[in-house]
Each structure stands twice: as structure tokens, then as C-alpha cells.
Amino acid sequence: MIRGELTIGELSCRFDAEPWFEQADFDEINELSLGGWGRSSPAAHVAAFIGANDDCDLATVFAALTRSGKATCFECRISRVDADEWLVARERQAALLECISENTSRQREVFSGQAYR
């Protein structure tokens, strides 16, 4: 889980930003990071994505903001700690998958070499 929070005045709505991270590319995540995980535009895109796809509470909040004409009157933050942990886990997972792939390729070479002897 990557914690996110949308704040409107004294009200706040918490959400899980991980689905956005799962589909985001490096440039999008980098833009969010450069914005300090909370600059309005990149973080707002995360919240809007989650509201449109996974979180009916956020969808309700965005609909209310749009109806009131205050669609830009909110703050959004994504947990830097959670995002960093997610990125490290994905990096380790990618390295592990690469290692498994290399080992599997080597095993195939060994087995195919033995089959022809």
C-alpha cells in the first residue's frame, strides 16, 4: 500500500495510490518525486486516477468539487516512505526475475548440451 491523502480545508480522504504506481512509467513517477510527492499537479493526477478507477470515496469528492466549481481547491500528498519502499521492492523483484531468467537460460544450455552427447 502506498498511502495518499487528499485534503480539502479541514476534511481529508485517504486512499491507496499503489494502483497508479503499478501502471505509471518512470517519467510519471519521477515527476511526482520531483514535486516532493505533493505538488498539486502530479499528486492530483494520482488522486484523479485512483478516483476514476478504484476509489469511490475519491470519485465522490472529485464530483462534489467539480459541481461546486472548486475542482482545484485541494491538496494531495503521497507518502514518500511508502513510495520509496515500493520502488525498492520492485527493483529487487526485477533483479530477482533477471537472475532467475539467466539461471534458467544457463540450465537450458547445460541440459541441451547433455542431450546431444
N, C-alpha and C positions, 0 to 999 in steps of 0.2 A: 504494500500500500504506500502510495505517495500522497501525503496529506496536502490538501489545498483548502483555502478558506476565502470565501467571497464576503466582503463586509460592505454594508450599506448603512451609514450612520452608526447606530448602536446595534443593529441586527447583523448576525453573521450566519453563513451557511457553509458547513464543512462538507468536503467531498473528496473522493479518491481520484487523483489525477493519473493514476497508472495507465488506464486505457489510452489516454492521449500519448503518453510516453511510448507505449507499445507500437503505435502507428507513426510516430514522429521520426523524421530523419535527423541526421547530425546537425544540419544548419538550424533547424527549428529549436532543437534542444539548446544549441549554442546561443541562439538569440535570447531564449528565456534566461539562460545563465548570465549572459552579458547584461541583462536587465535587472540583475540582482534577485531573480526569482520572483519579482513582484512588480516590475514596471508595468504600467497599466496595459499596454498593447499586447506583449507576448503572453503575459499571465491571463489576460482577459480571453485570449484565443483558446487557452487551455480550458478555462471555465465554460466558455461557449460550446466547445466541442463536447465536453462532458455533459452539459445540459441538453444538448441536442441528441446525444447518443445513449447515455447511461443513467442520468440522474434526474428524476422527475422534480425533485426539490429545486435544483438549479434551473430547470426549464421553467418552473412556475415563477421563480424570482425574475428571470430574464423577461418573461412575458409581462409581468407586472411593471418592470422598469420600462419596457417598450411602450406599454399603454400609457404610462404616466409621462412619457417624453423625456425620461431621465435615464436612458439606456447607457449612458457613460458615467453615471454618478455612483461609482462603486470602486472599491479597492479589492485587489486579488493578490494572494500570496501563495506560493508553492513552497513546501518545506525543502530547503536546501539539503538538510541532513538526509531526508528520505530519498531525494533525487540522487544524491551522491552515492548512497548505498545501493540504489537500483542500478546506477551506471556501473559501479564496480562489480556487482553480481553479474550483469550482462557481459562485461568484459571477461570475467573469469569463465563464464559459461561458453563464450565464443572461443576462448583459448582452449578449454577442455574439449569442445567439439572438434577443433582443428587437430588437437593431439590425437583424439580417437580416430579421426579420419586418416591421419598419417599412419597410425599403427595398423589400421585396417588395410591400408594400401600395402604396407610392408608385409603383412601376413599373407595377403593375396599373392604377392611376388614370391614369397617363400613357398607357399603351397603350390603355386603353379609351376615353380621350378622343380619341386619334388615330383610332381605328377608326370613330368616329361623324362624322368630318369629311368 
